Amino acid sequence: MTEFEKRVYNIVKIIPRGKALTYKQIALRLSNAGLARAVGNALNKNKDPLVPCHRVIRSDGKTGGYRLGHLAKIKILEREGFRVSK
């Protein structure tokens, strides 16, 4: 795991249930909005169940990718109380 991935995962770990951040918001917390795609790539490599990468969405409000599939991400977010508009 790279230092960058560790930094991303540490931010994502503190997103509370029922809430979400965008890839760009995480990149901004890393002091560079241009890192949004790199944040997505780091989360794509996540295997740690303590890192709730399903709580990270796209800036346009769409859910974005998820290793278990788009529908699984929506179901998990809804179960946690996050309102997903269809």
Secondary structure, DSSP 8 states (H G I E B T S, - for coil): --HHHHHHHHHHHT--TT--EEHHHHHHHTT-GGGHHHHHHHHHT---TTS-GGGEE-TTS-----TT-HHHHHHHHHHTT-----
